[in-house]
């Protein structure tokens, strides 16, 4: 690859490795507390540390408004971690009894990935194609699980469903949304008929996830994408991608005896927040999270400390939820609400400003058929589904890498292959 210095080239390669490997790697060994994240967390940590080392080696940090708000957000999260019910859990993101590896350290790693992607990641046809081929394996696995074919983890007595190597059907859906938008953009750019297989596979995996919030996000993004039909050069391929979705839906719905169609009819309940059990109990979880925000409006409960906060405050909703479901709540199931609950309202405000600024600085690019408009739709899709979902290390790193690419002001996002 041309036009990349030694450290920048290494950062670029490390970003591609992380984005490619993190979703697919698991350790299917019976007895491990978590076969999905036991490998993902160390790889994310080692990769981020490696990238940080080379960023420091370059000795150049750009002081931009976007970077300022990201640093301010991290500072709020760090202070919230120190003031948390369990500071070590908040900082590390994990303990013997709690945590999903998303403490302050992991959020710092996400920021590193964002900055590294923004300044050093470059795109090539070869890299994206290889990336999509690898991710297609995960999509294929999810579809196989949908039809009750699971040779890898079924023997470990995991809950039935489609979660592939991601670990949960909701997380699979958030990952698939990102992949689907990228795959459609890739197909539109190169306009080779064979590449329609990528959007079709990822759409099939999204259906297999059985996740209504992600389906709603796709509908919203699809409505926005209608704008691009005004460009004649992609109109034909847009229609072909849509036809592939329709074909996949019809086949999967027929083979599953209308399982998908039946699931879509329950979407109305997902939106009825007056019912506390709407959205598989999300409305009640959101109310619990609001309770914690009222208790800790400025610093929150601390990263990974939502469950501890509900316990310490003797939250009545949490008690009712646990009594009826047998489960405890450790995430708000709304990413923005969760940030406010664990890091405080100032942190949420800074995070929102950070995201809005990225869109504002790239508004002229979004209206054109280009890489930035594709990434914008992927970021939008992730943001919409995150209203019903949580951030996890199998998916969030890819989101932050895409966010960095979206925020990039480099003239040459694509580079020549050699």
N, C-alpha and C positions, 0 to 999 in steps of 0.2 A: 504494500500500500504506500502511495506517495503522500507527501505533505504532512507526515506525522513524525514528531521527534521520538526519541527512544522511550522516555517515560510516558509520553502521551500515547504512544503505540501500545505499551504494556497496559495502561489504564483502559484503553479501548478494548483490548483483548479480554481483560479481566471482566469488564462489564458484560461482554457477550457471553463469556463462560458462565457467569452468575445467572444471567437471564435465561440461559438455556438449561442449565443443570438444576437449579433450585426447584422448579415445579415437578421434575420427573424423578428425583432421587428419593428413595425410601430404603429402610432396612427392615425387610419382612422377617424378623426373627422373633419367635414367641418368647415372651418374658420381658421385653422392653416396655417401659411405661408409655412410650409414644413412638411407634415405628415410622411415623411420617416426619416429625420434626427433629428426631434424634440425629439425623444427618443434615437436615436443612440448616439448623441453627449454627453448627460449627462451620459449615461451608460459607454461610453468609458472613460470619464473624471473620474468618480467615481472609476471605475475598475482600471485605471492606477494609481490613487492616492493611492488606497488600496495596490497595488503591490509595489509602491515606498516606502510606509511606511514600509513594511516588508523587502524590500531590505536594507533600512537604518538600520532596526533592526538587520539584519544579520551582518552588519558592515564589509563587505568584498567585495571589488571591485577589480576585476582582471585587471591588467595593461597589456593588450595585444596590439599588433599592430592594430588588427581589431578595438578594442575599442577606441584606440587613434584616428584613422581616423574618426570613427563615432562621437566622441566628437569634433574633429576639424571641421567636417561638421556642427554640431549643432552650434558651435561658429560662423561660417560664416553666418548661417541663422539668428542667434540672432543679429549680427551686421547689417545685411541687414534689419532686422525688425526695428531697431532703426533709420536707415537712410531712411526708406520707405516714400512714399508720405503720407501715413496714418499709423503711427506707431502702434496705438492701434488696428487697423484692422489687421496689419501684425502680431502682437503678439497674439491676441485673435482668429483671423481667421473669425470673424463675426461682422457685424454691422446691423443696421436696414435696410440698403439698399444694402449690399454687403457681400461677403464671403461665403465659403463652409465649414467652420469649420476646415480649414487646415492652420492655422497660426503657429507661432513658438511653441506655447504651445502644439498643437496637434502633431507636428513633434517630440517634446520632449517626448510625450506619446508613440509615435511609437518606439523611441529609448529605452524607458523603457521596452516595450513589447519585443523588440529584445533581450535585455540583460537578462531579466527575463526568456525568453524562452530558451536562450542559456545556462543558468546556472541551471535552476530549472524545466523546463518542462519535463515530462516523458510520455511515450506512453504506452497504454494498449489496448488490443483488445476490451475490453468493452467500453472504452472512445471513440475510433475512430468509433466503430459501432454506438453508440448512436449519436455521432456528425453527421455522415452521414445520419442517419434516420431523424434527425431534418432538416438538409439541404435539404433533398429530398422533404420536403414539399414546399420549395421555388421553386425547380425545377419543381415540379408538377404544382404549381400555374402558373409558366411561360408558361408551355406547354398549360395549360387551356386558358391563355390569347391569346396564338397564335391562338387558335380556337375560339376566341371571347367569351370566358366564363369568366366573371370577376364579381363576386358578392360583392367584397370587396371595390374597389375604383372607379369603373366605374361611379357610380352616382355622383362622384365629378368632372366629366368632364375632367379627365386627358386624355392626348393624347393617342390614340389607339396604342397598341403595347404590347410587352412582357417585363415587367420590374419587375414583382412580387413585393417583399418587398424591393428590392434594389433601385428602384426609377428611373431607366433609362435603356434602352436596352443595351447601351454600357457598363454601369457599371455591369449590369447583366452578360454580356459576360465575363468580366474580372474575376468576382467572379466564374462563371461556369467553366472557364478554370482551376482555382486552384482546384475546387471540383472534376472535371473530372480526373485530373492527380492523386489526392489523392485516389479517388475511384478505379481507375484502379490498383494502387499500392496495395491497401487494398485487392482487389480481387486476385491479383497475390500472395500475401503473404499467405492468408488463403485458397485459391483454393477451395472454396465452390461454387457450381453452383448457389445458390440463390444470392450470392453477385454480380453476373453480373448485377443485376437489378440496382445497383448504377451507374456504368458507363453508362448504357443505358439511365437512367433518366437524368443524367447531360449532356449527349450528346444531348438528345432531347431538353433540356433547352438552350443549346448553339445554336442549329439550330433555336429555337424559338426567340432568341435574334436578329436575322437578322443582325448581326454585322460582316462585312467582315474582318476587321482587326483581330478579334479574330479567325476567321476561318483560316486565313493565319498563325497565330501563331500555331494553332493546327496542320496544315499541316507540318510546320517546325519541331515541336516537335515530330510528328509521324515519320518523316524521321530519326531523331536522335534515336528514340526508336527502330528502326529496328535492331540496334546493339545488343539488348538484345535477339534477336531470336537465337543467338548462344548458349544460355543456354537452354538445352533440357527440364529442369524441368518446365519452364514456357511457353514453345512454344505453347502448346495446349491451355492454358488459354489466351495467347495473341491473338491467332487466334479467339477464342470464343468471346473475347471482340470486336475485329474488326467486326465479323459477327453481333454482337448485334448493332453496330453502323450502319452497312449497312441496317439492318432490320428497325431500327428506321428512318433512312433517307427515305427509300422507302415508309414507312407508312405515315410519316408526309408530304412528298412531294406529295404523291397521294391524301391524304385527303385535302391538301391545294391547289389542282389544279396546281401543279408544281411551287408554290411560291418560294420555296427554290432554286430550279434549276434555275429559272429566276434570282434570286438574285446573284447566283454564277457567272453568265455571266457578271455581272457588276464589278467584282473584278479588271479587267484590268484598269478601270478608277481610282481605288483607288491608283494605282501605278504610274499614269501619273502626276508627279508633275509639268510638264510644263504647265498643265492646272490649273489655280489658283483655280478653283472650283472642282478639283479632290478630291475624298474622302469626299464628302459632304462639300466641302469648306475648308478642312483641309490645303491644300497647301497654300491658302491665309492666313489662321490663322498662319501657320508656318512662313510665310514671315513677318507678323506683329510682331511676337515674336522675329525674328531676328532683326527687327528694334529697339526693346526695348533693346536687348542685345548690340547693337552698341551704344545706348544712355547710358546704364549703364553696362559696361562690368565686373566691379569688384564686385559691391554689388547688382546688379539687381534692380528691382523696389520695392522689398519687397514682402514677402509672401502675397497672396490674393490681391496684388496691381497691377496686370497686366492690369485690366480694367481701373484703375485710371491713370496708366502710358500712356496708349493709348489715353486717354482723354486729359491729360496734355500736351502731345507732339503733339497733333492734328494730329494723325496718319491718313494719307490719305487712306490707305488700310482699316483701321478700319471704317472710314466714309463710304466708298463704301460698305463694308460688311453689315453695319447696315442699309444703305439705301435700299439694295436689299433684305435682309432677315428679317429686323425688330428686329434683335437680337444684343446684345453686346457680346464681347469676354472677358472672365475672366480667361480662361485657354488656354495653348498652344496646347492642344490635342496631345501632345508628352511629356511624363513625363520628359525625359532628357532635352529637349529643355526648358520646363517650369522651371526646376530648375535653368538653366542658366539665364533665363529671370527675375526671381523673386529673386534669391539669388546670382547670379553672376557666372562667369566662374570658379573661384577658388572653389566655393561650388560644382559645377558639377564635377570638377576634383576629389575632395576629395570623393564624393559619388561613382564615378566610381572605384576609387582605393579600396574603402571599399568593393564593390561588387566583384571585381576581386580577392582581397585577400581571400575572403571567398571561392571562387571557387578554387583558387590555393591551399589553405590549405586542401581542401577535394578532390583533383583530384584523389587520389588513391582509394577513396571510390566510386566515380562516375562510374567507369568502372565495378563495381560488381552489382549483383542483390540484392539490400538492400534498407533500408529506405532512406539513403542519396541520392541514385541515383534517387529515386522517387521524393524527395524534390527538387533535382537539376533540374529535368524536369519541375516541377511546377513553380519554380523560373524563369527558362528560358522562359516558356510559358507566364508568367506574364510580363516579361521584353519585349518580342517581341510585345505583344499586346499593351503595354504601349507606343509604338512608334506611335500609332494612338488613344490613349485614355488618360484619366486623372486619377489622384489619388483621391479617395473618401473614407470617413470614414466607409462606409459599407463594403469595400473590403480591403483597405490598411492594417488595423490591422492584418488580417489573413496572408497577404503577409509578414509582418514584423515578425510575430510569426514563420512562416515557415522558414524565413531567419535565425532566431535565432536557430531553430532546426538544420538547415543546418550547421551553424557555430559552433555548439556545439562540444566540444572535449571530452565530457563525454564518458566513456567506456560503460556505461549502459543507453542507450536512452530508452530502453524498460524495464519495471519493472514488477515484479510478482504481480498478482492480488490476493487479499485476500477477 
